[in-house]
Amino acid sequence: MPAIAYTVIATLPDEPTRSEYVAWLESEHVNLVVKAGAHTAMIVRVEDPVAPPQVEARYIFTTRQEFERYIRDSAPALRAEGLKRFPAQRGIRFERRIGAVV
């Protein structure tokens, strides 16, 4: 059974907001996702395209079951916290991608 790659792409309105978002990921959020079941995680500051500013948080879950457990048990509260800190009203948009690691 293949591992699952889960990517959250944040599109941000400006560089100060991107810096604030990365600081939050580094200090808190990524560790919580790993504690909730991700095997590994990385934060990618997108360089191309340059604008709008984007950040990708990439997580690897060892199995689909671990990923589904994360989505069911932990993701709702973690997403709510992210939306509270970085709401759409601030010009922030989130996309999620899920794929099987080949």
Buried (B, 14 or more C-beta within 10 A) or exposed (E): EEBBBBBBBBBBEEEEBBBBBBEBBEEEBBEEBBEBBBEEBEBEEBEEEEEEBBBBBBBBBBBBEBBBBBBEEBBEEBBEBBEEBBEEEEEBEBEEEEEEEE
